Amino acid sequence: MFGAELRIPPLDLGIIIAYMLGILAIGILSTRRRKMTGEAYFLAGRSLGWVMIGAALFASNISTIHLVGLAASGYNEGLVWGNFEWAAAFTLIVLSLFFAPFYFRNKIETLPEYLERRFNPAARSFLAFMAILGAVFIHIGMSLYAGAKVFEQFFGFDVVISILIISTVTGIYTVLGGLRAVVVTETVQTVLLIGGSIVVTILAIMALPEHGITTMAEFKAELRPRQLSMLWTDNSVGLAWYSVLLGYPVLGIWYWCTDQTIVQRVLAAKSERDAQIGPLFAGFIKILPIFILVLPGVIGYALYREDIGADANQVLPTLIQRLVPTGLKGLISAGLLAALMSTIAAALNSCGTLFAVDIVGRLRPNITDAAQVRIGRWSAVAVMALAMLWSTQGDKFGSIFEAVQEIGAALAPAITTVFLWGVFWRRGTGQAAVTTLVFGFTMGAAAFVLDFKDAEGFKTITDGWGIPFMLQAFYMTAICSAVFVAVSKMTPPPPPEKTEGLTWEKPLSALTRRWEGAGMDPRRLAAALFATISLLYLIFH
């Protein structure tokens, strides 16, 4: 069952099994006494406070791909990959201040529903298709493969067996319990994930003196020249400061502001204030991954580069195997599992929501709540099956983390364009939205195929034309914006009901309007988050 060799002590294996059973029980019991209406299943009865929203946003985002991939990237290049974490705080501010108010006030269940209200039903259907595609190929499929490979290398589990076990446990509580079960388990797993990562980081730092590294100067001497720098001037790995500045907002707004897997937690908020503060709380948590996910990879380079060699994906398993004692190793491993299950559960629930609400709900508008929940559950099962099949193809990619970013860069430009222009420009039309989504999706898919590594590892656009994926995302967004504006100008302006309450009167209205809610104004917290991240960039530039 577990392959040729089981490489984990029985105590640690017992802890992992107990954890999986515990999470399964928590997920099911969290909804036991709740009537499972459509709103309860898909949006947790709109009952989530800002703490649960923020924790769930963080847990949904951090997957095994991040744990292993960011450590490996820290080992290979350094802290520069942490831009994906700190820059996320800026787009979470955008979600909080500019998008969340519209989402909450209009009581939408899905992001495609917002596009229907702002534009037309065709825009809703195509976005739902793109969102389900992204969840299958990125959130679930790649996460399953990354987790299975870690457990094969670290514990000796067979890849297929790992995929089946993880899929079964996660699928049961997600399909039965809906969003509340997902968010409750994500909150628990966030604590375990952060705690486990901190322990590995501390143990790695404590191991430095044993290898003759006692000062910062000695530490830097053991590293590559720019391994502790966040901002690069060259584009050798596609992450020069200007690539991040231009390209990340495209990926970030798509992922944090328009992706159903992520934003569904905001849609389930119990108040507009919770919907706005939850993302900001997640933004503060996003400060941590640099220090507890990327930095351990940098330290691993200083400690074990002669043993790890070129296989950077082994840096996190190596740190755990060599530094973490038995018993605690089981808890750390459970943290890896927690990250994996959180991401899969989030994507699985969002797919069920998209299919039941945006596809079946439109075809059968008089469908009952019970039937809609049942369809959501069965569609989640079908999506999990498809993702499991896709996950077995993960070995076709050279770098899983990079593949995920590149797939995102292909999907993001069209979606980011339509949402940005839709929220900030009242003249944008439904015809422009549909044209941009179809054109942008086609262009992104063509770019992804054209830039896919050939047998010799050569990428036509990145290596041949000198345009890495972050800049590709920026240029494609510029093209999509030109298409959107041109088609909008050539078509009749939208009627008032397509803009009233769905767009900002002026681009900066969200910042200048009077705060009428109770408690602290989210804009003050957003300003504090912006200042904190900016200061950190000044320190680690």
C-alpha positions as CSV (number, residue, x, y, z in Angstrom):
1,M,0.0,0.0,0.0
2,F,2.7,2.5,0.9
3,G,5.3,1.6,-1.7
4,A,8.7,-0.1,-1.2
5,E,9.6,1.6,2.0
6,L,7.7,3.4,4.8
7,R,10.1,6.2,5.9
8,I,8.1,7.6,8.9
9,P,8.2,6.3,12.5
10,P,4.9,4.7,13.7
11,L,4.3,7.5,16.2
12,D,4.4,10.2,13.5
13,L,2.2,8.1,11.2
14,G,-0.3,7.7,14.1
15,I,-0.4,11.5,14.6
16,I,-1.1,12.1,10.9
17,I,-3.9,9.5,10.8
18,A,-5.4,11.0,14.0
19,Y,-5.2,14.5,12.5
20,M,-7.0,13.4,9.3
21,L,-9.8,11.7,11.3
22,G,-10.1,14.8,13.6
23,I,-10.4,17.2,10.7
24,L,-13.0,14.9,9.2
25,A,-15.0,14.9,12.4
26,I,-14.7,18.7,12.9
27,G,-15.8,19.3,9.3
28,I,-18.9,17.1,9.6
29,L,-19.9,18.1,13.1
30,S,-19.6,21.8,12.4
31,T,-22.8,21.7,10.3
32,R,-24.7,18.8,12.0
33,R,-27.4,21.0,13.6
34,R,-27.8,23.4,10.6
35,K,-30.5,23.1,8.0
36,M,-28.7,22.7,4.7
37,T,-30.3,25.3,2.5
38,G,-28.6,26.6,-0.6
39,E,-27.3,29.7,1.3
40,A,-26.1,27.6,4.2
41,Y,-24.3,25.1,2.0
42,F,-22.7,27.5,-0.5
43,L,-22.2,30.6,1.8
44,A,-22.3,29.2,5.4
45,G,-25.5,31.1,5.9
46,R,-23.7,34.4,5.5
47,S,-22.5,34.1,9.1
48,L,-18.7,34.5,8.9
49,G,-16.8,37.1,11.0
50,W,-13.6,38.8,9.9
51,V,-11.3,36.5,11.8
52,M,-12.7,33.3,10.1
53,I,-12.7,35.1,6.8
54,G,-9.1,36.2,7.1
55,A,-7.9,32.8,8.3
56,A,-9.8,31.0,5.6
57,L,-8.4,33.3,2.9
58,F,-4.9,32.5,4.1
59,A,-5.5,28.8,4.4
60,S,-7.2,28.6,1.0
61,N,-4.2,30.2,-0.6
62,I,-1.3,28.3,1.1
63,S,-1.1,24.9,-0.3
64,T,1.6,22.2,-0.4
65,I,2.7,23.8,-3.6
66,H,3.5,26.9,-1.5
67,L,5.2,25.1,1.3
68,V,7.4,23.0,-0.9
69,G,7.6,25.4,-3.8
70,L,8.5,28.6,-1.9
71,A,11.1,26.7,0.1
72,A,12.6,25.4,-3.1
73,S,12.5,28.8,-4.7
74,G,14.2,30.3,-1.6
75,Y,16.9,27.6,-2.0
76,N,17.3,28.3,-5.7
77,E,17.0,32.1,-6.0
78,G,16.1,33.5,-2.6
79,L,13.6,35.9,-1.0
80,V,12.7,37.4,-4.4
81,W,9.9,34.8,-4.7
82,G,8.4,36.2,-1.6
83,N,7.0,39.0,-3.8
84,F,4.1,36.7,-4.5
85,E,3.3,36.9,-0.7
86,W,3.9,40.5,0.2
87,A,2.5,41.9,-3.1
88,A,-0.7,39.9,-2.3
89,A,-1.3,42.4,0.6
90,F,-1.8,45.2,-1.9
91,T,-4.4,43.3,-3.9
92,L,-6.1,42.3,-0.7
93,I,-6.5,46.0,0.0
94,V,-8.1,46.4,-3.4
95,L,-10.5,43.5,-2.6
96,S,-11.4,45.1,0.8
97,L,-11.9,48.7,-0.4
98,F,-13.0,48.5,-4.0
99,F,-14.7,45.1,-4.6
100,A,-16.0,43.7,-1.3
101,P,-18.6,46.5,-0.8
102,F,-20.3,45.7,-4.1
103,Y,-20.2,42.0,-3.5
104,F,-21.7,42.3,-0.1
105,R,-24.4,44.9,-0.8
106,N,-25.7,43.0,-3.8
107,K,-25.9,39.7,-1.9
108,I,-24.4,37.7,-4.7
109,E,-23.5,34.0,-4.3
110,T,-20.8,33.8,-7.0
111,L,-18.5,36.1,-8.9
112,P,-20.1,35.2,-12.3
113,E,-23.4,36.4,-10.8
114,Y,-21.9,39.8,-10.4
115,L,-20.9,39.8,-14.0
116,E,-24.4,39.0,-15.1
117,R,-25.8,41.9,-13.0
118,R,-23.1,44.3,-14.3
119,F,-23.1,43.0,-17.9
120,N,-25.2,40.0,-19.2
121,P,-25.8,36.3,-18.7
122,A,-23.2,35.3,-21.4
123,A,-20.4,37.0,-19.4
124,R,-21.6,35.0,-16.3
125,S,-21.5,31.7,-18.1
126,F,-18.1,32.1,-19.6
127,L,-16.5,33.3,-16.4
128,A,-18.0,30.2,-14.6
129,F,-16.4,28.0,-17.2
130,M,-13.1,29.7,-16.8
131,A,-13.3,29.5,-13.0
132,I,-14.1,25.8,-12.9
133,L,-11.3,25.1,-15.4
134,G,-8.8,27.0,-13.2
135,A,-9.9,25.1,-10.1
136,V,-9.5,21.7,-11.8
137,F,-6.1,22.5,-13.3
138,I,-4.6,24.7,-10.6
139,H,-6.2,24.6,-7.2
140,I,-7.1,20.9,-7.0
141,G,-5.1,19.0,-9.7
142,M,-1.7,20.5,-9.1
143,S,-2.2,20.6,-5.3
144,L,-3.0,16.9,-5.3
145,Y,0.1,16.1,-7.3
146,A,2.4,18.3,-5.3
147,G,1.1,16.8,-2.0
148,A,1.3,13.2,-3.3
149,K,4.9,13.7,-4.4
150,V,5.9,15.1,-1.0
151,F,4.4,12.2,0.8
152,E,6.0,9.8,-1.6
153,Q,9.5,11.3,-1.1
154,F,9.1,12.0,2.6
155,F,7.1,9.0,3.8
156,G,7.3,6.4,1.1
157,F,3.6,6.6,0.2
158,D,2.7,5.7,-3.4
159,V,1.5,8.7,-5.4
160,V,-1.8,7.2,-6.5
161,I,-2.6,5.9,-3.0
162,S,-1.8,9.4,-1.5
163,I,-4.1,11.1,-4.0
164,L,-6.9,8.6,-3.2
165,I,-6.6,9.1,0.6
166,I,-6.3,12.9,0.5
167,S,-9.1,13.2,-2.0
168,T,-11.4,10.9,0.0
169,V,-11.0,12.6,3.4
170,T,-11.2,16.2,2.0
171,G,-14.0,15.3,-0.4
172,I,-16.2,13.8,2.4
173,Y,-16.4,16.8,4.7
174,T,-16.5,19.3,1.8
175,V,-19.3,17.6,0.0
176,L,-21.3,16.9,3.1
177,G,-20.7,20.1,5.1
178,G,-20.5,22.8,2.5
179,L,-18.7,26.1,3.0
180,R,-19.0,26.3,6.8
181,A,-17.3,22.9,7.2
182,V,-14.5,24.2,4.8
183,V,-14.0,27.4,6.7
184,V,-14.1,25.9,10.2
185,T,-11.5,23.3,9.2
186,E,-9.4,26.0,7.5
187,T,-9.4,28.1,10.7
188,V,-8.0,25.1,12.6
189,Q,-5.5,24.3,9.9
190,T,-4.2,27.9,9.7
191,V,-3.1,27.7,13.3
192,L,-1.3,24.3,12.6
193,L,0.2,25.5,9.4
194,I,1.7,28.7,10.8
195,G,2.8,26.9,14.0
196,G,4.5,24.1,12.2
197,S,6.3,26.4,9.8
198,I,7.5,28.6,12.6
199,V,9.0,25.5,14.4
200,V,10.9,24.4,11.2
201,T,12.2,28.0,10.8
202,I,13.4,28.2,14.4
203,L,15.1,24.8,14.3
204,A,16.8,25.7,11.0
205,I,18.1,29.0,12.6
206,M,19.3,27.1,15.7
207,A,21.2,24.6,13.5
208,L,23.3,27.4,11.9
209,P,26.0,27.6,14.7
210,E,26.5,23.8,14.4
211,H,27.6,24.4,10.9
212,G,30.0,27.2,11.9
213,I,27.6,30.1,11.0
214,T,27.3,32.4,14.0
215,T,27.0,35.9,12.4
216,M,25.0,37.5,9.7
217,A,28.2,38.1,7.7
218,E,29.0,34.4,7.9
219,F,25.5,33.5,6.9
220,K,25.6,35.8,3.8
221,A,29.0,34.4,2.8
222,E,27.3,30.9,2.5
223,L,24.6,32.2,0.2
224,R,24.4,33.4,-3.4
225,P,24.9,37.1,-3.9
226,R,21.2,38.2,-4.1
227,Q,19.6,35.4,-2.0
228,L,18.5,37.8,0.7
229,S,17.2,40.5,-1.6
230,M,13.5,41.0,-2.4
231,L,14.0,43.4,-5.4
232,W,16.1,42.4,-8.4
233,T,17.1,44.6,-11.3
234,D,17.7,41.8,-13.8
235,N,15.0,39.5,-15.2
236,S,16.9,36.3,-15.2
237,V,14.0,34.4,-13.5
238,G,11.3,36.8,-14.7
239,L,11.0,38.5,-11.3
240,A,12.8,41.8,-11.8
241,W,11.2,44.7,-9.8
242,Y,9.5,46.0,-12.9
243,S,8.1,42.6,-13.8
244,V,6.6,42.3,-10.4
245,L,5.3,45.9,-10.4
246,L,3.6,45.5,-13.8
247,G,2.7,41.8,-13.8
248,Y,1.7,40.9,-10.3
249,P,-1.4,43.2,-10.1
250,V,-2.8,41.3,-13.0
251,L,-2.4,37.9,-11.3
252,G,-3.2,39.3,-7.9
253,I,-6.5,41.0,-8.8
254,W,-7.6,37.9,-10.7
255,Y,-6.7,35.6,-7.8
256,W,-7.7,37.6,-4.7
257,C,-10.5,39.8,-6.1
258,T,-12.3,37.7,-8.7
259,D,-11.5,34.0,-8.1
260,Q,-14.5,32.2,-6.6
261,T,-12.3,29.8,-4.6
262,I,-10.9,32.8,-2.7
263,V,-13.7,35.4,-2.7
264,Q,-16.4,33.0,-1.6
265,R,-15.3,33.5,2.0
266,V,-15.9,37.3,1.6
267,L,-19.4,36.6,0.0
268,A,-20.2,34.7,3.2
269,A,-19.5,37.6,5.6
270,K,-22.2,38.5,8.1
271,S,-21.6,42.2,7.6
272,E,-20.0,44.6,5.2
273,R,-17.4,45.5,7.8
274,D,-16.5,41.8,8.2
275,A,-16.3,41.5,4.4
276,Q,-13.8,44.4,4.3
277,I,-11.7,43.7,7.4
278,G,-11.3,39.9,6.7
279,P,-9.1,40.4,3.7
280,L,-7.0,43.0,5.5
281,F,-6.5,40.5,8.3
282,A,-5.4,38.0,5.7
283,G,-3.0,40.7,4.3
284,F,-1.3,41.0,7.7
285,I,-0.9,37.2,7.9
286,K,0.6,37.2,4.4
287,I,3.7,38.9,5.9
288,L,4.7,35.6,7.6
289,P,5.4,33.3,4.6
290,I,8.6,35.2,3.7
291,F,10.0,34.3,7.0
292,I,8.5,30.8,7.6
293,L,8.3,29.4,4.0
294,V,10.9,31.2,1.9
295,L,13.6,31.8,4.4
296,P,13.8,28.2,5.5
297,G,14.8,27.4,1.9
298,V,17.5,30.0,2.0
299,I,18.8,28.5,5.3
300,G,18.6,25.0,3.8
301,Y,20.9,26.2,1.0
302,A,23.5,27.3,3.6
303,L,23.2,24.1,5.6
304,Y,22.6,21.2,3.2
305,R,23.3,22.4,-0.4
306,E,26.0,19.7,-0.9
307,D,23.5,17.0,0.0
308,I,20.4,18.4,-1.7
309,G,22.2,19.4,-4.9
310,A,20.0,20.5,-7.8
311,D,16.8,18.9,-6.5
312,A,15.5,22.0,-4.7
313,N,12.1,20.4,-3.9
314,Q,13.9,18.2,-1.4
315,V,14.9,21.2,0.9
316,L,11.8,21.2,3.0
317,P,11.6,17.4,3.5
318,T,15.4,17.5,4.3
319,L,14.9,20.2,6.9
320,I,12.1,18.2,8.5
321,Q,13.9,14.9,8.4
322,R,17.1,16.2,9.9
323,L,15.9,18.8,12.4
324,V,12.5,17.8,13.7
325,P,12.2,15.2,16.4
326,T,9.9,12.2,16.3
327,G,6.4,13.2,17.4
328,L,6.8,16.8,16.5
329,K,7.6,15.5,13.0
330,G,4.1,14.1,12.8
331,L,2.6,17.4,13.7
332,I,4.7,19.2,11.1
333,S,3.7,16.7,8.5
334,A,0.1,17.3,9.5
335,G,0.7,20.9,8.7
336,L,1.7,19.9,5.2
337,L,-1.4,17.9,4.9
338,A,-3.4,20.9,6.4
339,A,-2.2,23.2,3.6
340,L,-3.1,20.6,0.9
341,M,-6.6,19.8,2.3
342,S,-7.5,23.5,2.8
343,T,-6.7,24.4,-0.8
344,I,-8.5,21.4,-2.3
345,A,-11.6,21.9,0.0
346,A,-11.9,25.6,-1.0
347,A,-11.7,24.9,-4.7
348,L,-14.0,21.9,-4.5
349,N,-16.7,23.9,-2.7
350,S,-16.4,26.8,-5.1
351,C,-16.8,24.4,-8.1
352,G,-19.9,22.9,-6.6
353,T,-21.3,26.5,-6.1
354,L,-20.4,27.6,-9.6
355,F,-22.0,24.6,-11.3
356,A,-25.2,24.6,-9.1
357,V,-25.8,28.3,-9.1
358,D,-24.3,29.7,-12.3
359,I,-25.0,26.9,-14.7
360,V,-27.9,24.7,-13.4
361,G,-29.5,27.7,-11.6
362,R,-29.7,29.6,-14.8
363,L,-31.0,26.7,-16.9
364,R,-33.6,25.8,-14.2
365,P,-34.5,29.1,-12.3
366,N,-37.2,27.4,-10.3
367,I,-35.0,24.7,-8.8
368,T,-35.5,24.0,-5.1
369,D,-32.9,24.6,-2.5
370,A,-32.6,20.8,-1.8
371,A,-32.1,20.0,-5.4
372,Q,-29.5,22.7,-5.8
373,V,-27.5,21.5,-2.8
374,R,-27.7,17.9,-4.2
375,I,-26.4,19.0,-7.6
376,G,-23.7,21.0,-5.9
377,R,-22.5,17.9,-4.0
378,W,-22.5,15.7,-7.0
379,S,-20.8,18.2,-9.2
380,A,-18.1,18.6,-6.5
381,V,-17.6,14.8,-6.7
382,A,-17.3,14.9,-10.5
383,V,-14.8,17.8,-10.3
384,M,-12.7,15.9,-7.7
385,A,-12.6,12.9,-10.0
386,L,-11.5,15.0,-13.0
387,A,-8.8,16.7,-10.9
388,M,-7.6,13.3,-9.6
389,L,-7.1,12.2,-13.2
390,W,-5.3,15.4,-14.1
391,S,-3.1,15.2,-11.0
392,T,-1.5,12.0,-12.3
393,Q,-0.1,14.0,-15.2
394,G,1.8,16.4,-12.9
395,D,5.1,14.8,-13.7
396,K,4.8,16.3,-17.2
397,F,5.9,19.7,-15.7
398,G,9.4,20.6,-14.7
399,S,8.4,22.9,-11.9
400,I,5.0,22.7,-10.3
401,F,5.1,26.1,-8.7
402,E,6.2,27.8,-11.9
403,A,3.5,25.9,-13.9
404,V,0.8,27.1,-11.5
405,Q,1.9,30.7,-12.0
406,E,2.1,30.4,-15.7
407,I,-1.4,28.8,-16.0
408,G,-2.6,31.7,-13.8
409,A,-0.9,34.2,-16.1
410,A,-2.8,32.8,-19.1
411,L,-6.2,33.0,-17.3
412,A,-5.8,36.3,-15.4
413,P,-5.6,39.0,-18.1
414,A,-9.1,38.7,-19.5
415,I,-10.8,38.3,-16.1
416,T,-8.8,41.1,-14.4
417,T,-9.6,43.5,-17.4
418,V,-13.3,42.8,-17.3
419,F,-13.7,43.3,-13.5
420,L,-11.5,46.4,-13.3
421,W,-13.2,48.2,-16.2
422,G,-16.6,46.9,-15.0
423,V,-16.2,48.3,-11.5
424,F,-14.5,51.6,-12.4
425,W,-16.0,52.6,-15.8
426,R,-19.8,52.9,-16.2
427,R,-19.5,53.1,-20.0
428,G,-18.3,49.4,-20.2
429,T,-20.9,47.2,-22.0
430,G,-21.9,43.6,-21.9
431,Q,-20.8,43.0,-25.5
432,A,-17.3,44.3,-24.5
433,A,-17.2,42.0,-21.5
434,V,-18.0,38.9,-23.5
435,T,-15.7,39.8,-26.4
436,T,-12.8,40.5,-24.0
437,L,-13.3,37.2,-22.0
438,V,-13.4,35.1,-25.1
439,F,-10.6,36.9,-26.9
440,G,-8.4,37.1,-23.7
441,F,-9.0,33.4,-22.9
442,T,-8.0,32.4,-26.4
443,M,-4.9,34.6,-26.4
444,G,-3.8,33.4,-23.0
445,A,-4.3,29.7,-24.0
446,A,-2.3,30.3,-27.2
447,A,0.5,32.1,-25.2
448,F,0.7,29.2,-22.7
449,V,1.0,26.6,-25.4
450,L,3.5,28.6,-27.3
451,D,5.6,29.2,-24.2
452,F,5.5,25.5,-23.1
453,K,8.9,24.0,-22.7
454,D,10.0,21.9,-25.7
455,A,12.1,18.8,-25.4
456,E,15.2,20.9,-24.8
457,G,13.6,23.1,-22.2
458,F,13.3,26.1,-24.5
459,K,10.4,28.5,-24.2
460,T,9.5,30.5,-27.3
461,I,8.1,33.6,-25.7
462,T,10.3,33.7,-22.5
463,D,13.6,32.6,-24.0
464,G,13.1,33.4,-27.7
465,W,11.3,36.8,-27.4
466,G,12.7,37.7,-23.9
467,I,9.2,38.2,-22.4
468,P,8.8,36.2,-19.1
469,F,5.3,35.2,-17.9
470,M,4.8,38.2,-15.6
471,L,5.4,40.7,-18.4
472,Q,3.3,38.5,-20.7
473,A,0.4,38.9,-18.2
474,F,0.8,42.7,-18.3
475,Y,1.0,43.0,-22.1
476,M,-2.0,40.7,-22.5
477,T,-4.0,42.8,-20.0
478,A,-3.1,46.0,-22.0
479,I,-4.4,44.3,-25.2
480,C,-7.6,43.1,-23.4
481,S,-8.2,46.6,-22.1
482,A,-7.9,48.0,-25.6
483,V,-10.4,45.5,-26.8
484,F,-12.8,46.2,-24.0
485,V,-12.7,50.0,-24.5
486,A,-13.0,49.7,-28.3
487,V,-16.0,47.4,-28.2
488,S,-17.6,49.5,-25.5
489,K,-17.3,52.6,-27.6
490,M,-18.8,50.8,-30.6
491,T,-21.9,49.5,-28.7
492,P,-24.7,51.3,-27.0
493,P,-24.1,52.4,-23.4
494,P,-25.5,50.1,-20.7
495,P,-28.8,50.9,-19.1
496,P,-28.8,52.5,-15.5
497,E,-29.7,49.2,-13.8
498,K,-26.4,47.7,-15.1
499,T,-24.4,50.3,-13.3
500,E,-26.3,51.6,-10.3
501,G,-24.9,50.0,-7.2
502,L,-22.5,47.9,-9.3
503,T,-19.8,50.5,-10.2
504,W,-18.1,53.3,-8.4
505,E,-19.3,56.8,-9.5
506,K,-15.6,57.9,-9.5
507,P,-12.5,55.7,-9.3
508,L,-11.5,57.1,-5.9
509,S,-15.0,57.1,-4.4
510,A,-14.1,54.1,-2.2
511,L,-11.4,56.2,-0.6
512,T,-13.2,59.5,-0.2
513,R,-16.7,58.5,0.8
514,R,-17.9,58.9,4.3
515,W,-17.6,55.8,6.6
516,E,-21.1,55.1,8.0
517,G,-20.6,51.7,9.6
518,A,-19.9,50.8,13.2
519,G,-16.4,50.2,14.5
520,M,-13.1,51.1,12.9
521,D,-13.1,52.4,9.4
522,P,-11.4,49.6,7.2
523,R,-9.6,52.3,5.3
524,R,-7.5,53.0,8.4
525,L,-6.5,49.4,8.7
526,A,-5.8,49.3,5.0
527,A,-3.5,52.3,5.4
528,A,-1.7,50.5,8.2
529,L,-1.2,47.4,6.1
530,F,0.0,49.4,3.1
531,A,2.6,51.2,5.3
532,T,3.7,48.0,6.9
533,I,4.4,46.2,3.6
534,S,6.1,49.3,2.2
535,L,8.4,49.5,5.2
536,L,9.3,45.8,4.9
537,Y,10.2,46.4,1.2
538,L,12.5,49.2,2.3
539,I,14.2,47.0,4.8
540,F,14.6,43.9,2.6
541,H,15.1,45.6,-0.8
